[in-house]
């Protein structure tokens, strides 16, 4: 049975408040967070509203995925996360092909209109029993705004977690794809993750 909580019309401050509560309950922990444009306004609100209460020194932050570019490149998720959170004492981990990852207190994900999560695009055919935690791969088609090869956490790595958070950014097309995934109406990467999360009893919270 799926344990999914959907919260509609929340602003970045409300999501930041949710994150602060999650981190307070977890204590020192590792989390994985998305790149792209969605998380950074939320993280900025987390800092503005809760910087004094978050145990930054006890927080290890892993990107879900990254573009194969130097960290000082504008397309680097790791570089942006490091620039924002490292000054507060958070430990930022860079993904390495074939590397290992910890158990996460929280897997925070975005999702594309095509149902991709992290850099697990439909063409990559992500598998729940992937023996690797981190893979290098090439989306097809390459997104026009970021035409780079990727490095990404695999489904097993994303699912090695206490809880999953989705932030959909208010996009109606994403909401439709996510709702169809919850109903089991397609086999896109997001649907594969939700099925596996349900099988493992991992709670999922979705801010639409």
N, C-alpha and C positions, 0 to 999 in steps of 0.2 A: 504494500500500500504506500502510495506516495505521500510524503510529509512535505507539502509545499505551501508556504504562506505568501500570498500576493498582496502587495501594498501599492495602491494606485496614487498617482498625483503627488508623490513626495518630492520635496525640493532637496537640494544638495545638503542643506543643514540637517534635515531629518535623517538622511542617510548617514551623515557624519555622526549624528547622535547614536544611531544604531551601531555603527562601527566602534565607537568609543565604549559602549556597553559591552560589546562582544570582546574587545581587547581587555577590558577590566576583568571580565570573568575568566579569560584564558590565562592571564598572568604572562610571564616570559614565554614567548612562543614564536613560531614561524608562520607566516601567512604568504599567500601568493596573490598578486593583484594584476589587473589588466593594464595594457598600455592604451594607446590611442588617446582621444580627446576626453572621453567620459570620466575617467577617475580623478583627473587632476583638480577640477573645481571641488569635488567631494573631499579630496585630501586637503585642499586649502582650507575648507571649512572645518575639517577635523583639527587642523593645526590652530585655526583661529578660535575655535570653541572649546577645545579640550587639550591644548598643548601641555598644560600643567598636570593633567591627570593621566595621560598616556605614559606607560613605562617604555619610553623610546629605546633606552639602552638594552632592554630585554626583548626587543622586537627585531626579528630577522625577516626581511622582505625579499621575496623572490618574484620576478616578473613571470606572468603566464607564458610569455613568448617575447621574442624580439626580432627585429630585422637584422640581417647580417651586415652591420655597419659599425664603424667606431663609435664609442660611447659619446664622443663630442659631436656626432652627426645629429642633425635636427630630427632624424627619424628614429633615433635610438630610444626605446622605452626605458632601458636600464639607466641610461644617462640622465633622463628626465626624473626618474624615481630617485636616483642618487642625489641629484642636485636639490630636490625638494626635501627629502627626509633625512639624509645623512647628517646635515648640520644639527639636527635634534638628537643625534646619537643612535639612530636606527642602523642596523647592519644590512647592507644591500648586497644581495648575491647576484652574480652574473651567471647566466646559463652556459653550460659547456657541453658540447655534443658527447653523448654517451655517459654523462655524469650522473650522480645520484642526488636525490633531494630528500629533505626531512618529511616527517609527518606534519601536516599543516593543521593549525587550529581553525583556519578559514581559507577556503578557496573562493576568491572573489573573481567573477567572470563578467565580461561583456559578451555580446553576441552580434554577429552580422546578420543582415537580412537574408543571407543565403544559409543561415543556420550554423555558421562556423563559430567555434569557441577557441580561445587562444589562437594559434595558427593551424588548428586542425580544420582545414577547409574540406568541403565535400570530396574533392578529387583525391585527398590524401587517405581516404578510407580508414579512419582511425579505429583501432581495435581495443576492446576492453582488456584483452590479455597481452597487450604489447609488452615484450620483455624489457624494453628500454623505458627509462623515466624521461629522457630528453632526446629529441630527434631534430636533425636538420632536414628541411624539406622545402619544396617549391610549390606555392599555390598556383593553380591553373584555373582561371586566368589570374595573372598577377594584378593586384589592385592598382589602379592608375595612380592613386595618391601615394603609394608606397611600393614601387615595383622592385622588391628585393626578395632574395631567398630568406628563409626564416629559420629560427631555432625555437623550439616549443616544448612545453611539458606535454606528455602523452596522457591519454585517458587514465591509466592506472595512477600516474603521479597526481593528477588533478583530483582523483577520487580518494587519495590517501589523506583524508581530512575529517575533521569533526563536523564541519558545516559548509554549505555552499551558499554564496550570495550572487545574485544576478542583478545588474543595473542595466536597464534597457534604454534609458535616456528619453523616454516619452515618445518613441517612434512607433507609429501604428503598424507599420509593416513588420517590425521586429516582434511586436506583441502577438500578431497573428501567427507568425512562425512558431513562437514559443508556446502559445496556447495549443496549436496543432501538435507540437511535440509532447505536451502533457497528455493529450488525448491519444497518443500513439498513432497518429495519422501519417507519419513519415519516418524515415530512417536517417535524417541528417545528423551531423555530429552532436548537436545539442540534445537530440532525442536519445542518442546512445548514452550520453552522460546521464540524463535524467533516469533512464531505465536502470542503469547500474547503481545510481544513487538510491533509488527506491529499493533495489534488491539488498543493498547494504544498510538500509535504515538511516541514511544521511539526510538530515533536514535541509531543506532548500528554502531560502527567502528570496523573493523577486520584487524589486522595486521597478515598476513599469515606467 
